Amino acid sequence: MDTPYGFIIYRGDYGDDAQWERYMAYLKHQTRTGLEDEGEAELFDLMDWKVISSPDMQDEDPDEIRERFRKWLQSGEEKFDANSYRHRACLYVNQACLECLDLFMEDKSLETDDPLTLCDISGITFGILVSRRKHEDWVMVGMSYLMPNAGDTIMEYGSGCGWHDIYVPQGDVCVNF
């Protein structure tokens, strides 16, 4: 695998580092569970959890994150791969994402609860997928469906036509695709 596996993650809230760590722990847990469910558990060890962090991204608009992502893609830090969802969209995590996770996890534990209990089928927990293409916009996706589901879906047909399969109106969270 030439291109690292996983979305580039943009951190958009700096109010509470412990809250950020809880979000990342849940994201990793849901990713591992999703890959295991798909029979692709071995891919978890190949995940690259690249986080781009800068306090000037506090409460940034997703359109601004798109511009940052496009500049990062053009920087050459990674060789561009049009067939990789990593280079198709990035994951943006703002304060609302963090707060919603805390609400969902209020009476749950990653260490002791059954993975089915931790699966958020209603989309209370989410991340914001921002397409590099302005006309595709951005969409909130339930964390239990981000990887591998959303990643695979946006790359359907090899040309990325699948973005429209996950798109829901702004304010809604995509959990069905």
N, C-alpha and C positions, 0 to 999 in steps of 0.2 A: 504494500500500500504506500504509494508515493506521497499522497496528500494526507496530512493528519486527519483523524476522525473526530468529529464533534464540531459544534458551532463555536465561533469566536463570541465571547461573552463580554458585553459592555456593562460595567457597573455604573449605575446612575444614582446611587444613594450612599451617603457616607456618614449618616447619623449614628449608626450602631454597628460596629464591627462584628459583634456576637450574632446579631440578627442576619448579617450577610453570611457568616459561616453556617448558620442554620439553613439558610436558603441553599447554599452550595451542597451541604450534606444531603438535603432532601433531593435536590436535582440529581446528584450522583446515585442515590438510593433508587430513585424512580427509573433512571437510565439503566442501571444494572438489572432491575426487575424486568423492565421492558425488553432488554436484550435476551435475558433468560427465557422469557415467555415466547420469544421469536426463535429460540434455538440458536442464538448467536452470542452466547455468554462470553466467548473468547474475544469478542470485539471490545469489551469493557476495558481490558488492559491496554488497548490501543488508543483509548480516548486521550485527547489532548485538551485539557481544561484551560485553555488560554483565556485569561481575563485581562481586558484592557481597562485600566483604572486611572482616573484622573478627577480630582475633586471639582474641576470646572465642568464636569458632566453632570453635576448634581441637578436633578429635575430637568434634564435636557429633553427636548422634543424629539420624538422618534425620527422626524425628518432630518434633524441635525445629526443624529446617530448614523443615519444612512450616509450622510456626507463623510463622516469620520470613517465609516466602514469602507466606502469607496476609495478614500485616500489610503487607508491601510492596504487594501488590495493592490493599489497602484505602487505601493512602496517597494514591492518585491521581497518583503520579508519571507513570504512563501511564494513558490511558483504557482501562478494562477492555473486553476483546473476548472474548466467550464462544466465538467461532469461531477463536481463535488458540491453537495449542499452547503459545505463549509464556506464556499465562495459564492454561494447564491443568496444567502441570508445570514444575518447575525442575530444573536439573542441579546436583548436589552432588558435589564432588570432595574426597575425604579422602586421608589418607596412603596407604591401601591402593591407591587409584587411581593415585597418583603412582609408588609402588614397582612396581606391575605394569607400568606403561608403561616404566619404566627396564629391567626384565627383558626385555621384548619388544624394545626398541630397542637392546639391548646391542651387537649386531653389525650394526646398520642405520643408515642416514643418510637424513634427509629430502631432502638435497641431491643425493645420488648414486644412491640405490636406485630401482628401478622401482616405480611405484605399486602394482602387483600384489603385490610383495614386502612392501610396507608395510601391505597390507590384512590385518587380524587377523580371520580367519574363525572362530577358536576362542574369542574373547572373553577373551583374556589381558588386554587393555586394556579398561577400562570406565569409565563414569561412572554415577552413581546418579541415576535419574530419580525425583523425589519428586512425587507427585500432590498437588494442593491439596486433594483430597478424601481424608479419612482412610480411608474404607472401601476406597479403591483402593490405599492403602499406598505402597510404593516398590519399585523394581526396578533391578537392575544391568543396564545395556545395553552391549554391546560398542561401543567408540568408532567402529568402522568402520560402524556401523549407526545411530548417533544421528541424524544429519541428512543427508539429509531423511527417511530411512526411519522411524525411531521417531516423529519429529514428525508425519509424515503419518499414520502408523498410529493413533496415539492420538486423532486427530481424525476417523477414519472415521465415516461416516454423518452427519457434521455435528453430532452431539451428543456426540461423544467416547466412543462405545460401544467403540471400538477399543482402549481401555486393556487390556482383558482379552486382546487378541491378543498383547501383548508380555509379559504378566505371567508370571513363572516364580518358583518357590519361592525364598525368601531364601537366599542362598549360591550360587545359580546365576547365570550371566550369560546374558541373552537375546541370541541372535544369529540366530534363525530366526523370521521373521514376514513 
